[in-house]
């Protein structure tokens, strides 16, 4: 399986798996099912934007996340204009533009968006994999 990490999953993985290591579903997925891990330019943009406007207190900035992801052998996924054309197919009950674009990008690249965000819990789409981590 080829996965695109949502922003929090990306940060948690790069932070040493603290929130993930004890989760059996994640560890099974990580060890047995995931072939390739991608991170999006959207996540770097989200991190930087939210940090600039004081909306989030991320431990790392976008530059650190970018380099740590590369050092962890994750594949950067650039944002192309054609990815945006998939937005009309995104069916989410919430309006978060970062979530919507990440899912559109996953759809356009035939990836699975790996997320722990409860807003994705009831989404029935082959491009979404929700992990309950709490």
Secondary structure, DSSP 8 states (H G I E B T S, - for coil): -EEEE-HHHHHHHHTTSTTTTT-HHHHHIIIII--EEEEEHHHHHHHHHHHHTTS---SS-HHHHHHHHHHTT-EEE---HHHHTTGGG---SS--HHHHHHHHHHHHTT-EEEE--GGGTT---TTEEE----
